[in-house]
Amino acid sequence: MIGSSGVASLDATTCKLVEKRFRYTPARNAAGTAVAEERGWRQRWWLDGERP
């Protein structure tokens, strides 16, 4: 995690949801070998009555 929402419970819930629901195929080079890559995700949360 790079940044926090400022609410630990929202941060923890977001991490759990990403680990549970997101699936992807790793990046591969021309030989088909998996290679390191960076990916990001930005999640916006709001409470009832505070929706942007």
MIZAFI-96840 format. One record per atom (N, C-alpha, C, O): residue number from 1; atom name; x, y, z. Coordinates in Angstrom, 3 decimals, always signed. Layout:
NUM | CA | X | Y | Z .
...
END
This chain:
1 | N | +0.848 | -1.176 | +0.000 .
1 | CA | +0.000 | +0.000 | +0.000 .
1 | C | +0.893 | +1.238 | +0.000 .
1 | O | +1.864 | +1.315 | +0.753 .
2 | N | +0.560 | +2.184 | -0.835 .
2 | CA | +1.336 | +3.414 | -0.921 .
2 | C | +0.776 | +4.477 | +0.010 .
2 | O | +1.531 | +5.204 | +0.656 .
3 | N | -0.532 | +4.566 | +0.080 .
3 | CA | -1.144 | +5.586 | +0.912 .
3 | C | -2.324 | +5.022 | +1.675 .
3 | O | -2.832 | +3.950 | +1.347 .
4 | N | -2.744 | +5.725 | +2.665 .
4 | CA | -3.838 | +5.290 | +3.516 .
4 | C | -5.056 | +6.174 | +3.309 .
4 | O | -4.942 | +7.348 | +2.956 .
5 | N | -6.202 | +5.597 | +3.530 .
5 | CA | -7.440 | +6.379 | +3.500 .
5 | C | -7.553 | +7.228 | +4.757 .
5 | O | -8.343 | +8.169 | +4.820 .
6 | N | -6.746 | +6.878 | +5.761 .
6 | CA | -6.838 | +7.542 | +7.048 .
6 | C | -7.745 | +6.800 | +8.016 .
6 | O | -7.879 | +7.178 | +9.180 .
7 | N | -8.376 | +5.722 | +7.510 .
7 | CA | -9.258 | +4.902 | +8.338 .
7 | C | -8.768 | +3.459 | +8.214 .
7 | O | -8.921 | +2.835 | +7.164 .
8 | N | -8.180 | +2.934 | +9.287 .
8 | CA | -7.545 | +1.618 | +9.246 .
8 | C | -8.500 | +0.516 | +8.802 .
8 | O | -8.094 | -0.381 | +8.064 .
9 | N | -9.752 | +0.564 | +9.232 .
9 | CA | -10.700 | -0.493 | +8.867 .
9 | C | -11.008 | -0.475 | +7.367 .
9 | O | -11.190 | -1.533 | +6.766 .
10 | N | -11.069 | +0.711 | +6.758 .
10 | CA | -11.287 | +0.796 | +5.309 .
10 | C | -10.060 | +0.286 | +4.554 .
10 | O | -10.201 | -0.408 | +3.547 .
11 | N | -8.871 | +0.619 | +5.024 .
11 | CA | -7.646 | +0.125 | +4.392 .
11 | C | -7.609 | -1.396 | +4.427 .
11 | O | -7.310 | -2.036 | +3.418 .
12 | N | -7.911 | -1.977 | +5.583 .
12 | CA | -7.873 | -3.432 | +5.738 .
12 | C | -8.921 | -4.103 | +4.855 .
12 | O | -8.641 | -5.123 | +4.226 .
13 | N | -10.119 | -3.539 | +4.806 .
13 | CA | -11.177 | -4.102 | +3.972 .
13 | C | -10.804 | -4.043 | +2.495 .
13 | O | -11.023 | -5.005 | +1.759 .
14 | N | -10.244 | -2.926 | +2.061 .
14 | CA | -9.827 | -2.793 | +0.669 .
14 | C | -8.780 | -3.841 | +0.317 .
14 | O | -8.882 | -4.486 | -0.727 .
15 | N | -7.782 | -4.019 | +1.164 .
15 | CA | -6.738 | -5.021 | +0.899 .
15 | C | -7.329 | -6.422 | +0.814 .
15 | O | -6.968 | -7.189 | -0.079 .
16 | N | -8.225 | -6.765 | +1.723 .
16 | CA | -8.854 | -8.091 | +1.701 .
16 | C | -9.664 | -8.300 | +0.424 .
16 | O | -9.601 | -9.371 | -0.179 .
17 | N | -10.420 | -7.293 | +0.009 .
17 | CA | -11.230 | -7.412 | -1.205 .
17 | C | -10.364 | -7.573 | -2.446 .
17 | O | -10.680 | -8.380 | -3.320 .
18 | N | -9.282 | -6.818 | -2.533 .
18 | CA | -8.380 | -6.925 | -3.685 .
18 | C | -7.764 | -8.317 | -3.734 .
18 | O | -7.728 | -8.935 | -4.798 .
19 | N | -7.282 | -8.819 | -2.609 .
19 | CA | -6.671 | -10.150 | -2.572 .
19 | C | -7.680 | -11.237 | -2.936 .
19 | O | -7.318 | -12.222 | -3.580 .
20 | N | -8.925 | -11.072 | -2.536 .
20 | CA | -9.951 | -12.089 | -2.765 .
20 | C | -10.506 | -12.054 | -4.191 .
20 | O | -10.747 | -13.108 | -4.779 .
21 | N | -10.708 | -10.876 | -4.748 .
21 | CA | -11.461 | -10.746 | -5.993 .
21 | C | -10.640 | -10.517 | -7.254 .
21 | O | -11.089 | -10.871 | -8.345 .
22 | N | -9.461 | -9.941 | -7.136 .
22 | CA | -8.709 | -9.584 | -8.327 .
22 | C | -7.819 | -10.728 | -8.772 .
22 | O | -7.089 | -11.302 | -7.964 .
23 | N | -7.874 | -11.061 | -10.048 .
23 | CA | -7.016 | -12.076 | -10.639 .
23 | C | -6.436 | -11.497 | -11.921 .
23 | O | -7.117 | -10.784 | -12.657 .
24 | N | -5.182 | -11.807 | -12.177 .
24 | CA | -4.567 | -11.348 | -13.415 .
24 | C | -3.447 | -12.289 | -13.803 .
24 | O | -2.922 | -13.035 | -12.976 .
25 | N | -3.095 | -12.240 | -15.058 .
25 | CA | -1.989 | -13.023 | -15.573 .
25 | C | -0.733 | -12.176 | -15.471 .
25 | O | -0.750 | -11.017 | -15.886 .
26 | N | +0.361 | -12.715 | -14.932 .
26 | CA | +1.577 | -11.914 | -14.799 .
26 | C | +2.146 | -11.504 | -16.155 .
26 | O | +1.942 | -12.177 | -17.166 .
27 | N | +2.855 | -10.397 | -16.148 .
27 | CA | +3.534 | -9.935 | -17.359 .
27 | C | +4.603 | -10.960 | -17.748 .
27 | O | +5.219 | -11.586 | -16.886 .
28 | N | +4.807 | -11.118 | -19.026 .
28 | CA | +5.802 | -12.077 | -19.518 .
28 | C | +6.661 | -11.416 | -20.591 .
28 | O | +6.210 | -10.531 | -21.318 .
29 | N | +7.917 | -11.874 | -20.669 .
29 | CA | +8.810 | -11.361 | -21.704 .
29 | C | +8.591 | -12.159 | -22.999 .
29 | O | +7.718 | -13.026 | -23.050 .
30 | N | +9.364 | -11.875 | -24.025 .
30 | CA | +9.197 | -12.525 | -25.324 .
30 | C | +9.379 | -14.041 | -25.246 .
30 | O | +8.822 | -14.770 | -26.067 .
31 | N | +10.149 | -14.524 | -24.273 .
31 | CA | +10.378 | -15.959 | -24.112 .
31 | C | +9.271 | -16.627 | -23.283 .
31 | O | +9.281 | -17.845 | -23.103 .
32 | N | +8.330 | -15.841 | -22.787 .
32 | CA | +7.233 | -16.388 | -22.009 .
32 | C | +7.507 | -16.511 | -20.524 .
32 | O | +6.699 | -17.075 | -19.786 .
33 | N | +8.635 | -15.990 | -20.080 .
33 | CA | +8.995 | -16.030 | -18.669 .
33 | C | +8.313 | -14.878 | -17.931 .
33 | O | +8.312 | -13.740 | -18.400 .
34 | N | +7.736 | -15.190 | -16.773 .
34 | CA | +7.106 | -14.135 | -15.971 .
34 | C | +8.159 | -13.115 | -15.551 .
34 | O | +9.267 | -13.480 | -15.161 .
35 | N | +7.810 | -11.853 | -15.631 .
35 | CA | +8.724 | -10.771 | -15.256 .
35 | C | +8.039 | -9.842 | -14.255 .
35 | O | +6.812 | -9.767 | -14.196 .
36 | N | +8.851 | -9.142 | -13.475 .
36 | CA | +8.333 | -8.204 | -12.483 .
36 | C | +7.621 | -7.046 | -13.173 .
36 | O | +8.000 | -6.629 | -14.268 .
37 | N | +6.599 | -6.543 | -12.525 .
37 | CA | +5.864 | -5.385 | -13.026 .
37 | C | +5.229 | -4.664 | -11.856 .
37 | O | +5.114 | -5.222 | -10.765 .
38 | N | +4.822 | -3.440 | -12.075 .
38 | CA | +4.115 | -2.672 | -11.060 .
38 | C | +2.695 | -2.442 | -11.532 .
38 | O | +2.451 | -2.135 | -12.699 .
39 | N | +1.767 | -2.597 | -10.610 .
39 | CA | +0.361 | -2.303 | -10.902 .
39 | C | -0.185 | -1.494 | -9.748 .
39 | O | +0.298 | -1.604 | -8.622 .
40 | N | -1.170 | -0.698 | -10.018 .
40 | CA | -1.756 | +0.124 | -8.969 .
40 | C | -3.269 | +0.048 | -8.971 .
40 | O | -3.893 | -0.380 | -9.942 .
41 | N | -3.836 | +0.470 | -7.868 .
41 | CA | -5.286 | +0.498 | -7.726 .
41 | C | -5.637 | +1.651 | -6.809 .
41 | O | -5.020 | +1.823 | -5.757 .
42 | N | -6.597 | +2.422 | -7.189 .
42 | CA | -7.078 | +3.524 | -6.343 .
42 | C | -8.529 | +3.224 | -5.995 .
42 | O | -9.362 | +3.003 | -6.874 .
43 | N | -8.809 | +3.220 | -4.723 .
43 | CA | -10.171 | +2.947 | -4.258 .
43 | C | -10.701 | +4.169 | -3.541 .
43 | O | -10.027 | +4.734 | -2.680 .
44 | N | -11.912 | +4.578 | -3.896 .
44 | CA | -12.566 | +5.698 | -3.203 .
44 | C | -13.713 | +5.147 | -2.386 .
44 | O | -14.556 | +4.416 | -2.907 .
45 | N | -13.753 | +5.486 | -1.128 .
45 | CA | -14.838 | +5.098 | -0.230 .
45 | C | -15.571 | +6.351 | +0.204 .
45 | O | -14.975 | +7.423 | +0.299 .
46 | N | -16.859 | +6.221 | +0.467 .
46 | CA | -17.614 | +7.311 | +1.055 .
46 | C | -18.678 | +6.715 | +1.962 .
46 | O | -19.110 | +5.577 | +1.776 .
47 | N | -19.081 | +7.485 | +2.922 .
47 | CA | -20.120 | +7.066 | +3.848 .
47 | C | -21.449 | +7.605 | +3.352 .
47 | O | -21.481 | +8.573 | +2.593 .
48 | N | -22.539 | +6.993 | +3.769 .
48 | CA | -23.871 | +7.467 | +3.363 .
48 | C | -23.992 | +8.962 | +3.585 .
48 | O | -23.618 | +9.475 | +4.640 .
49 | N | -24.515 | +9.657 | +2.592 .
49 | CA | -24.703 | +11.091 | +2.689 .
49 | C | -23.462 | +11.892 | +2.331 .
49 | O | -23.526 | +13.120 | +2.295 .
50 | N | -22.340 | +11.244 | +2.066 .
50 | CA | -21.103 | +11.955 | +1.733 .
50 | C | -20.637 | +11.674 | +0.313 .
50 | O | -19.524 | +12.044 | -0.060 .
51 | N | -21.470 | +11.028 | -0.472 .
51 | CA | -21.078 | +10.646 | -1.834 .
51 | C | -20.699 | +11.887 | -2.641 .
51 | O | -21.394 | +12.903 | -2.607 .
52 | N | -19.584 | +11.785 | -3.367 .
52 | CA | -19.127 | +12.956 | -4.145 .
52 | C | -20.043 | +13.305 | -5.292 .
52 | O | -19.780 | +14.260 | -6.023 .
END
